[in-house]
Amino acid sequence: MTMSFDYNTIKSNIIPHKVEGTVYAYGTAGFRTKAHLLDSVMYKVGILSALRSKKLNGSTIGVMITASHNPEEDNGVKLVDPRGEMLEQSWESYATKFANANDGESLAEAIEQVVTAQEINLETPAAVVYAHDTRPSCPELVKCLESGLNVSGAKATGYGLKTTPMLHYIVRCINTAGTSDAYGEPTEEGYYKKLSEAYKTAVAGKPRLSTLHVDCGNGVGAPKLAEFVKYLPEDVLSLKVINGDIHTEGKLNKDCGADYVKTRQQAPLGTEIAPGDRFCSFDGDADRIVFYYVDSNNVFKLLDGDKIAGLAAMFIMELVQDAGIDTLKVGVVQTAYANGSSTNYLTNVLKVPVSCVPTGVKHLHHEAEKYDIGVYFEANGHGTVLFSPEALNTINTIEAKTPAQQQAINQLKAVTDVINQTVGDAISDMLLVETILTNRQWGPDEWDQAYTDLPNRLVKVVVADRTIFKTTNAERELVEPEGLQEKINAHVAKYSHGRSFVRASGTEDAVRVYAEAATRSETDELAYKVSLLVYNEAGGVGKPPMMP
């Protein structure tokens, strides 16, 4: 039973901050911090999601409780807008203000400001759906969220344990039901059916590849992948889950998962890989994926988001051409963290337009919408492909003149359904890569041959105040501290294919120093010199950086 929106009930039920002085900020990943600090935030997110729904005339809003690739003791929460996209950026400041209100009066004041500024009719019904990952802190935080939804009078539906991309999918399905761009059945089963049927069509007539070992980071991807494989016969796709223990405390993302593999440039701890084996890793909420293998000399090779973007762009461009609809323009969106070799491959070999934007999915997603078909992946393995409504209409209505053209059109249609266009999705992106590799009959080494990554290094430098670092040119150049960029440039100029940039962390008082160059030794030296420069000239804290 839903209640009406009642200020007095909202004020009297407020959950105070556990730790005085805690400051919260809603960013690209929503709220994310130690789980024990989030109960008060969850209550307010419930209220905010109801207001967001009311503002959008009762459209269903999603709330996902997860901290993705973070350690198990962390948790977080983010809102999902009606088409499965991230919360509109202008509302992030409202979320921050709500979270930092520590008594009934200040919360009521924050609510009134939103209601007035957004001209919200509180009598409009609100609908919110919510889900969570496998973290042990989730059940308690769900109760706090439900309390906020209850006092807001929202019609709330809990979907239980889900991957983050599943909730995004469900939100879009609910809001597009009965329209010309209906996205699918708004259930977990609907998600499995849509992806599996599309995959079967996309690989029809091709021999199945060898087994793909999937490291699920001991997260929610493990039970969901186990369910999903029931929809695909083993002669179509063979998967083997590793690191699927969601019940032993402390195992989530521990020495495994996509973030571990990407940052350490090594396989999950204890994993044995032989030449010819195929592996990939999800992160804790299954919205990122990276692939990897060992070559004939047993050298570890990573196939990250840049490699996925290149593979996807190549395949989709060829399908568009073969389907006879090369009026559709394909583009790729990257961040400054994209390897220089990948940008060179996309621009000079595939001849595809490339945009560079600041770090953060919302920036990539927004830029990708400017193309007919926009491919975006961060190097960390988070990304997807967006098809504009016009592109989808063209693909669905074009009439083939030859059997070969018809086959390309059918495959292109299937690819649009294999892809979860709402958000980066490890299961969906895994199927996209498998679709391409199966059609090509490629192993990971053939895929890897498109280009060779420049050696790169990412170093964290702890600083007294990260806010003094201001950037321009999609975060590739420092504007402040003044004069620091010129000194970085002087170091970079000494190295073949040298590139380095510095940007503030979004979550802690630290900066990230990225460096790449022609050789591993040059890269390590450049990363060390720029890190030391930042440490010495911009308030470094603790031990100075060491040569890798």
C-alpha positions as CSV (number, residue, x, y, z in Angstrom):
1,M,0.0,0.0,0.0
2,T,1.4,3.4,-0.9
3,M,1.0,6.5,1.2
4,S,0.8,10.1,0.1
5,F,3.8,12.4,0.1
6,D,3.8,13.6,3.7
7,Y,6.4,16.2,4.9
8,N,5.8,15.4,8.6
9,T,6.2,11.7,8.1
10,I,9.4,12.3,6.0
11,K,10.8,14.5,8.8
12,S,10.0,12.2,11.6
13,N,11.4,9.1,9.8
14,I,14.7,10.6,8.8
15,I,17.8,8.4,9.4
16,P,20.6,10.5,10.8
17,H,24.2,10.3,9.6
18,K,26.1,7.6,11.4
19,V,29.3,9.6,11.5
20,E,29.1,13.3,12.2
21,G,30.8,15.5,9.5
22,T,30.5,12.9,6.7
23,V,30.2,14.7,3.4
24,Y,28.5,13.0,0.4
25,A,28.7,13.7,-3.3
26,Y,26.7,12.2,-6.2
27,G,29.0,11.6,-9.1
28,T,29.3,9.4,-12.2
29,A,29.0,6.3,-10.0
30,G,26.2,7.7,-7.9
31,F,27.0,7.7,-4.1
32,R,29.8,5.3,-3.2
33,T,31.6,4.9,0.1
34,K,31.9,2.5,3.1
35,A,28.6,0.6,3.5
36,H,28.0,1.6,7.1
37,L,27.8,5.3,6.1
38,L,25.0,4.8,3.6
39,D,21.8,4.1,5.5
40,S,20.8,7.8,5.8
41,V,21.6,8.3,2.1
42,M,19.4,5.4,1.0
43,Y,16.4,6.9,2.8
44,K,16.9,10.2,0.9
45,V,17.5,8.4,-2.4
46,G,14.1,6.8,-2.0
47,I,12.5,10.2,-1.6
48,L,14.5,11.7,-4.5
49,S,13.6,8.9,-6.9
50,A,10.0,9.4,-6.1
51,L,10.3,13.1,-6.9
52,R,12.1,12.3,-10.1
53,S,9.3,10.0,-11.1
54,K,6.7,12.7,-10.3
55,K,8.6,15.3,-12.3
56,L,8.5,12.9,-15.3
57,N,4.7,12.3,-15.1
58,G,4.9,9.0,-13.3
59,S,7.6,7.4,-15.5
60,T,9.3,4.5,-13.7
61,I,12.7,5.4,-12.1
62,G,15.3,2.8,-11.2
63,V,17.5,2.6,-8.1
64,M,20.5,0.2,-8.1
65,I,22.4,-0.6,-4.9
66,T,25.9,-1.6,-5.8
67,A,29.6,-0.5,-5.5
68,S,30.6,-2.2,-8.7
69,H,34.3,-3.1,-8.7
70,N,34.9,-1.6,-5.2
71,P,35.9,-3.8,-2.2
72,E,33.1,-5.8,-0.5
73,E,33.0,-3.4,2.6
74,D,31.9,-0.6,0.3
75,N,28.5,0.0,-1.2
76,G,26.7,2.6,-3.3
77,V,23.5,3.6,-5.0
78,K,22.6,5.2,-8.3
79,L,19.4,6.3,-10.0
80,V,18.4,5.2,-13.4
81,D,16.3,7.5,-15.7
82,P,13.3,6.3,-17.8
83,R,15.2,5.1,-20.9
84,G,17.7,3.2,-18.8
85,E,20.2,6.0,-18.9
86,M,22.0,7.6,-16.0
87,L,20.3,10.2,-13.8
88,E,20.1,13.6,-15.6
89,Q,23.2,15.6,-14.6
90,S,21.2,18.6,-13.4
91,W,19.7,16.4,-10.7
92,E,23.1,15.3,-9.3
93,S,23.3,18.4,-7.2
94,Y,19.8,17.7,-5.7
95,A,21.0,14.2,-4.7
96,T,24.1,15.7,-3.0
97,K,22.0,18.2,-1.1
98,F,19.5,15.6,0.0
99,A,22.3,13.3,1.2
100,N,24.0,16.0,3.3
101,A,20.8,17.1,5.0
102,N,21.2,15.7,8.5
103,D,17.9,16.7,10.1
104,G,14.2,16.7,9.2
105,E,14.0,20.5,8.7
106,S,17.0,20.7,6.3
107,L,15.7,17.7,4.4
108,A,12.3,19.3,4.1
109,E,13.9,22.5,2.9
110,A,15.9,20.6,0.2
111,I,12.8,18.8,-1.0
112,E,10.9,22.1,-1.2
113,Q,13.7,23.6,-3.3
114,V,13.5,20.7,-5.8
115,V,9.7,20.8,-5.9
116,T,9.6,24.5,-6.6
117,A,12.5,24.6,-9.1
118,Q,11.2,21.7,-11.0
119,E,7.5,22.6,-10.7
120,I,6.6,19.1,-9.4
121,N,3.0,18.3,-8.6
122,L,3.2,16.1,-5.5
123,E,-0.2,14.6,-6.4
124,T,1.3,12.9,-9.5
125,P,1.8,9.2,-8.9
126,A,5.4,7.9,-8.6
127,A,6.8,4.5,-9.6
128,V,10.2,3.2,-8.6
129,V,11.9,-0.2,-9.2
130,Y,15.0,-1.2,-7.3
131,A,17.6,-4.0,-7.1
132,H,20.9,-4.8,-5.5
133,D,24.1,-6.8,-5.9
134,T,25.6,-9.6,-3.7
135,R,27.2,-7.4,-1.0
136,P,26.3,-8.5,2.6
137,S,25.4,-4.8,3.4
138,C,22.6,-4.8,0.8
139,P,19.6,-6.2,2.8
140,E,19.9,-3.5,5.5
141,L,20.4,-0.7,2.9
142,V,17.4,-2.0,0.9
143,K,15.2,-1.5,4.1
144,C,16.4,2.1,4.4
145,L,15.6,2.7,0.7
146,E,12.1,1.2,1.2
147,S,11.5,3.5,4.1
148,G,12.2,6.5,1.9
149,L,10.0,5.2,-0.9
150,N,7.2,4.5,1.6
151,V,7.1,8.0,3.1
152,S,7.1,9.4,-0.5
153,G,4.0,7.5,-1.5
154,A,5.8,5.8,-4.4
155,K,4.6,2.6,-6.0
156,A,7.8,0.6,-5.3
157,T,8.8,-2.7,-6.8
158,G,11.8,-4.7,-5.6
159,Y,13.5,-6.9,-8.2
160,G,15.9,-8.4,-5.7
161,L,19.4,-9.6,-6.8
162,K,20.2,-8.3,-10.3
163,T,23.2,-7.1,-12.3
164,T,23.3,-3.4,-12.7
165,P,22.7,-3.6,-16.5
166,M,19.6,-5.8,-15.9
167,L,18.0,-3.1,-13.9
168,H,18.8,-0.5,-16.6
169,Y,17.2,-2.9,-19.1
170,I,14.1,-3.4,-16.9
171,V,13.6,0.3,-16.5
172,R,13.7,1.0,-20.2
173,C,11.3,-2.0,-20.9
174,I,8.7,-0.7,-18.5
175,N,8.8,2.8,-19.8
176,T,8.7,1.9,-23.5
177,A,6.0,-0.9,-23.2
178,G,3.3,-0.5,-25.9
179,T,5.3,2.1,-27.9
180,S,6.9,1.9,-31.3
181,D,10.3,1.4,-29.7
182,A,9.3,-1.1,-27.0
183,Y,12.6,-2.5,-25.7
184,G,11.5,-6.0,-24.5
185,E,9.9,-7.9,-21.6
186,P,10.7,-6.2,-18.3
187,T,11.8,-9.3,-16.5
188,E,15.1,-11.2,-15.9
189,E,13.7,-13.9,-18.1
190,G,12.8,-11.4,-20.8
191,Y,16.4,-10.1,-20.7
192,Y,17.8,-13.7,-21.1
193,K,15.4,-14.5,-24.0
194,K,16.1,-11.3,-25.9
195,L,19.9,-11.7,-25.8
196,S,20.0,-15.5,-26.4
197,E,17.6,-15.4,-29.4
198,A,19.6,-12.5,-30.9
199,Y,22.9,-14.3,-30.4
200,K,21.6,-17.5,-32.0
201,T,20.6,-15.5,-35.1
202,A,23.9,-13.6,-35.1
203,V,26.1,-16.7,-35.2
204,A,23.8,-19.0,-37.2
205,G,25.6,-21.4,-39.5
206,K,29.1,-20.8,-37.9
207,P,31.0,-23.4,-35.9
208,R,31.1,-22.7,-32.2
209,L,34.4,-21.5,-30.7
210,S,36.2,-23.2,-27.8
211,T,35.0,-22.7,-24.2
212,L,35.2,-19.2,-22.8
213,H,36.2,-19.1,-19.2
214,V,34.4,-16.3,-17.4
215,D,35.8,-14.8,-14.2
216,C,32.7,-13.3,-12.4
217,G,34.7,-11.6,-9.7
218,N,32.7,-13.6,-7.1
219,G,29.9,-11.2,-7.8
220,V,26.3,-11.2,-9.1
221,G,27.4,-12.1,-12.6
222,A,28.0,-15.7,-11.5
223,P,24.4,-16.7,-10.6
224,K,23.0,-14.7,-13.5
225,L,25.3,-16.2,-16.0
226,A,24.5,-19.7,-14.7
227,E,20.8,-18.9,-15.4
228,F,21.5,-17.3,-18.8
229,V,23.4,-20.4,-20.2
230,K,20.1,-22.4,-19.8
231,Y,18.8,-20.3,-22.8
232,L,21.7,-21.2,-25.1
233,P,22.6,-24.8,-26.1
234,E,26.2,-25.7,-25.5
235,D,26.7,-26.2,-29.3
236,V,26.0,-22.5,-29.7
237,L,28.1,-21.1,-26.9
238,S,30.3,-22.8,-24.3
239,L,30.9,-20.9,-21.1
240,K,32.7,-21.9,-17.8
241,V,32.3,-19.7,-14.7
242,I,35.3,-19.2,-12.5
243,N,35.3,-17.1,-9.3
244,G,31.6,-17.6,-8.8
245,D,31.6,-17.8,-5.0
246,I,29.0,-15.2,-3.8
247,H,28.5,-16.7,-0.3
248,T,32.0,-16.6,1.3
249,E,32.5,-13.2,3.0
250,G,35.4,-11.1,1.7
251,K,35.7,-12.7,-1.7
252,L,33.9,-10.1,-3.9
253,N,36.4,-8.5,-6.3
254,K,39.2,-9.9,-4.2
255,D,42.3,-10.7,-6.5
256,C,39.9,-11.2,-9.4
257,G,37.4,-9.4,-11.6
258,A,37.8,-6.9,-14.5
259,D,39.4,-4.1,-12.5
260,Y,42.0,-6.4,-11.0
261,V,43.0,-7.8,-14.4
262,K,43.1,-4.4,-16.1
263,T,45.1,-2.6,-13.4
264,R,47.4,-5.5,-12.6
265,Q,47.8,-6.6,-16.2
266,Q,47.6,-10.2,-15.0
267,A,45.1,-13.0,-14.7
268,P,43.0,-13.5,-11.5
269,L,45.1,-14.9,-8.7
270,G,45.4,-18.7,-8.9
271,T,44.1,-18.9,-12.5
272,E,46.1,-21.2,-14.9
273,I,46.0,-20.2,-18.5
274,A,47.5,-22.2,-21.4
275,P,48.1,-20.9,-24.9
276,G,44.9,-21.3,-26.8
277,D,42.6,-20.8,-23.8
278,R,40.0,-18.0,-23.9
279,F,39.3,-15.9,-20.8
280,C,37.3,-12.8,-19.8
281,S,36.5,-11.1,-16.5
282,F,33.4,-9.3,-15.3
283,D,33.5,-6.8,-12.4
284,G,31.3,-7.1,-9.2
285,D,28.0,-5.9,-10.7
286,A,28.7,-7.2,-14.2
287,D,28.8,-3.9,-16.1
288,R,32.4,-4.2,-17.2
289,I,34.3,-6.8,-19.2
290,V,37.9,-7.4,-20.3
291,F,39.3,-10.4,-22.3
292,Y,42.8,-11.9,-22.1
293,Y,45.0,-14.8,-23.1
294,V,48.6,-16.0,-23.1
295,D,50.5,-16.2,-26.3
296,S,52.7,-19.1,-27.5
297,N,55.5,-17.9,-25.2
298,N,53.1,-17.8,-22.2
299,V,53.1,-14.0,-22.1
300,F,49.9,-12.5,-20.7
301,K,48.0,-10.4,-23.2
302,L,45.1,-8.1,-22.3
303,L,42.2,-7.3,-24.6
304,D,40.6,-4.3,-22.9
305,G,37.8,-1.8,-23.7
306,D,39.9,-0.2,-26.5
307,K,40.3,-3.6,-28.2
308,I,36.6,-4.3,-27.9
309,A,35.8,-0.9,-29.4
310,G,38.1,-1.5,-32.4
311,L,36.6,-5.0,-32.9
312,A,33.0,-3.7,-32.7
313,A,33.6,-0.7,-35.0
314,M,35.3,-2.9,-37.6
315,F,32.5,-5.5,-37.6
316,I,29.6,-3.0,-37.6
317,M,31.1,-0.9,-40.3
318,E,31.4,-4.0,-42.5
319,L,27.9,-5.1,-41.8
320,V,26.5,-1.6,-42.6
321,Q,28.4,-1.7,-45.9
322,D,27.3,-5.3,-46.8
323,A,23.7,-4.4,-45.9
324,G,23.9,-1.5,-48.4
325,I,23.2,1.2,-45.9
326,D,26.5,3.0,-45.8
327,T,24.6,6.3,-45.3
328,L,24.7,5.4,-41.6
329,K,27.8,7.0,-40.0
330,V,29.7,4.9,-37.4
331,G,31.8,6.8,-34.8
332,V,33.9,5.8,-31.8
333,V,34.1,7.7,-28.5
334,Q,37.1,7.4,-26.2
335,T,38.6,9.1,-23.1
336,A,42.2,10.2,-22.6
337,Y,42.9,6.8,-21.1
338,A,42.5,5.1,-24.5
339,N,45.8,3.7,-25.7
340,G,47.4,5.9,-28.4
341,S,47.8,2.8,-30.7
342,S,44.0,2.2,-30.5
343,T,43.2,5.8,-31.5
344,N,45.7,5.5,-34.4
345,Y,44.1,2.2,-35.6
346,L,40.6,3.6,-35.5
347,T,41.6,6.9,-37.3
348,N,44.1,5.7,-39.8
349,V,43.2,2.0,-40.5
350,L,39.4,1.8,-40.0
351,K,39.0,5.5,-41.1
352,V,36.3,5.9,-38.4
353,P,35.6,9.3,-36.7
354,V,36.9,9.3,-33.1
355,S,35.8,11.8,-30.4
356,C,37.6,12.2,-27.1
357,V,35.6,13.2,-24.0
358,P,36.3,13.6,-20.2
359,T,36.3,10.4,-18.2
360,G,32.8,9.1,-17.0
361,V,30.2,7.1,-18.8
362,K,27.7,10.0,-19.0
363,H,30.2,11.9,-21.2
364,L,30.8,9.0,-23.5
365,H,27.1,8.1,-23.7
366,H,26.1,11.7,-24.6
367,E,28.8,12.0,-27.3
368,A,28.0,8.6,-28.8
369,E,24.4,9.7,-29.3
370,K,25.7,12.3,-31.9
371,Y,26.4,9.4,-34.3
372,D,24.0,7.2,-36.2
373,I,25.9,4.3,-34.6
374,G,28.1,5.3,-31.7
375,V,30.6,2.9,-30.2
376,Y,31.9,3.8,-26.8
377,F,34.1,1.9,-24.4
378,E,36.4,3.1,-21.7
379,A,39.7,1.3,-21.5
380,N,38.5,-0.4,-18.3
381,G,36.0,-2.4,-20.3
382,H,32.8,-0.4,-19.6
383,G,30.9,0.5,-22.8
384,T,28.2,-0.3,-25.3
385,V,27.0,0.6,-28.8
386,L,24.2,3.1,-29.4
387,F,21.9,3.1,-32.5
388,S,19.9,6.2,-33.2
389,P,16.2,5.9,-33.7
390,E,16.8,6.8,-37.4
391,A,19.5,4.1,-37.7
392,L,17.2,1.5,-36.2
393,N,14.4,2.5,-38.5
394,T,16.7,2.2,-41.6
395,I,18.0,-1.2,-40.5
396,N,14.5,-2.5,-39.8
397,T,12.9,-1.2,-43.1
398,I,15.5,-1.6,-45.8
399,E,14.7,-4.2,-48.4
400,A,17.4,-6.5,-49.7
401,K,18.2,-7.0,-53.4
402,T,20.5,-10.0,-52.9
403,P,20.7,-13.0,-50.5
404,A,24.1,-11.7,-49.3
405,Q,22.6,-8.3,-48.5
406,Q,19.7,-10.0,-46.7
407,Q,22.1,-12.0,-44.5
408,A,24.0,-8.8,-43.5
409,I,20.7,-7.0,-42.7
410,N,19.6,-10.0,-40.5
411,Q,22.9,-10.0,-38.7
412,L,22.8,-6.3,-38.2
413,K,19.3,-6.6,-36.7
414,A,20.5,-9.4,-34.4
415,V,23.5,-7.3,-33.3
416,T,21.2,-4.4,-32.3
417,D,19.4,-6.8,-30.0
418,V,22.5,-8.5,-28.6
419,I,23.7,-5.1,-27.4
420,N,22.2,-3.6,-24.3
421,Q,22.0,0.0,-25.4
422,T,21.1,1.4,-22.0
423,V,24.5,0.9,-20.4
424,G,27.7,-1.1,-20.4
425,D,26.8,-4.7,-19.8
426,A,29.3,-7.5,-19.3
427,I,27.0,-10.3,-20.4
428,S,25.8,-8.4,-23.5
429,D,29.3,-7.1,-24.4
430,M,30.6,-10.7,-24.0
431,L,28.0,-11.9,-26.5
432,L,28.9,-9.0,-28.9
433,V,32.6,-10.0,-28.9
434,E,31.7,-13.7,-29.2
435,T,29.4,-12.9,-32.2
436,I,32.2,-11.2,-34.0
437,L,34.9,-13.8,-33.2
438,T,32.5,-16.6,-34.2
439,N,31.7,-15.0,-37.5
440,R,35.4,-14.4,-38.1
441,Q,36.4,-17.8,-36.6
442,W,39.1,-15.9,-34.8
443,G,41.0,-16.8,-31.6
444,P,42.2,-14.0,-29.2
445,D,45.6,-13.8,-31.0
446,E,44.0,-13.0,-34.4
447,W,41.8,-10.3,-32.7
448,D,44.9,-8.9,-31.0
449,Q,46.8,-8.5,-34.3
450,A,44.8,-5.4,-35.3
451,Y,47.3,-3.2,-33.5
452,T,49.9,-3.5,-30.6
453,D,49.2,-1.4,-27.5
454,L,51.9,1.1,-26.5
455,P,53.2,0.1,-23.1
456,N,51.4,2.2,-20.5
457,R,51.4,2.9,-16.8
458,L,48.9,4.4,-14.4
459,V,50.2,5.8,-11.1
460,K,48.3,7.2,-8.1
461,V,49.8,10.2,-6.3
462,V,48.3,11.1,-3.0
463,V,47.9,14.9,-2.7
464,A,46.7,17.3,0.0
465,D,44.0,18.8,-2.2
466,R,42.9,17.3,-5.5
467,T,40.6,20.3,-6.3
468,I,43.6,22.4,-7.3
469,F,44.0,20.3,-10.5
470,K,42.0,21.8,-13.3
471,T,42.0,20.3,-16.8
472,T,41.0,21.1,-20.4
473,N,40.9,19.3,-23.8
474,A,39.0,16.3,-22.5
475,E,41.2,16.1,-19.4
476,R,44.4,15.7,-21.5
477,E,46.0,19.0,-20.4
478,L,46.3,20.8,-17.0
479,V,45.3,24.4,-16.7
480,E,46.1,24.6,-13.0
481,P,48.4,24.4,-11.1
482,E,49.8,27.0,-13.5
483,G,53.0,26.0,-15.3
484,L,52.8,22.3,-14.4
485,Q,51.6,21.2,-17.9
486,E,54.7,22.9,-19.5
487,K,57.0,20.9,-17.3
488,I,55.1,17.7,-18.1
489,N,55.4,18.4,-21.8
490,A,59.2,18.9,-21.4
491,H,59.5,15.4,-20.0
492,V,57.1,13.8,-22.6
493,A,59.2,15.4,-25.4
494,K,62.2,13.2,-24.5
495,Y,60.4,9.9,-25.3
496,S,59.4,8.2,-28.5
497,H,55.6,8.1,-28.8
498,G,55.5,9.7,-25.4
499,R,52.2,10.9,-23.9
500,S,51.3,11.7,-20.3
501,F,48.4,13.5,-18.5
502,V,47.3,14.1,-15.0
503,R,43.7,14.3,-13.6
504,A,42.2,14.4,-10.2
505,S,40.5,11.3,-8.8
506,G,36.8,11.5,-8.5
507,T,36.6,9.7,-5.1
508,E,39.8,10.4,-3.1
509,D,42.5,13.1,-2.5
510,A,44.8,11.7,-5.1
511,V,45.6,12.3,-8.8
512,R,46.1,9.7,-11.5
513,V,49.2,10.0,-13.7
514,Y,48.9,8.2,-17.0
515,A,52.0,7.6,-19.2
516,E,52.7,5.7,-22.4
517,A,55.8,5.5,-24.6
518,A,57.4,3.2,-27.2
519,T,59.0,0.8,-24.7
520,R,58.2,-0.5,-21.2
521,S,61.4,1.0,-19.7
522,E,60.7,4.5,-21.3
523,T,57.0,4.3,-20.1
524,D,58.0,3.5,-16.5
525,E,60.6,6.2,-16.5
526,L,58.2,8.8,-17.9
527,A,55.4,7.8,-15.4
528,Y,58.0,8.1,-12.5
529,K,59.2,11.5,-13.6
530,V,55.7,13.0,-14.1
531,S,54.5,11.5,-10.8
532,L,57.5,12.9,-8.9
533,L,56.9,16.3,-10.6
534,V,53.3,16.3,-9.3
535,Y,54.4,15.1,-5.9
536,N,57.0,17.9,-5.5
537,E,55.1,20.8,-7.1
538,A,51.5,20.1,-6.2
539,G,51.4,19.1,-2.5
540,G,52.3,15.4,-2.5
541,V,51.5,13.5,0.7
542,G,53.2,10.5,2.2
543,K,56.1,8.7,0.6
544,P,57.3,10.1,-2.8
545,P,56.7,8.0,-5.9
546,M,59.1,5.2,-6.6
547,M,60.5,4.0,-9.9
548,P,58.4,1.0,-11.0
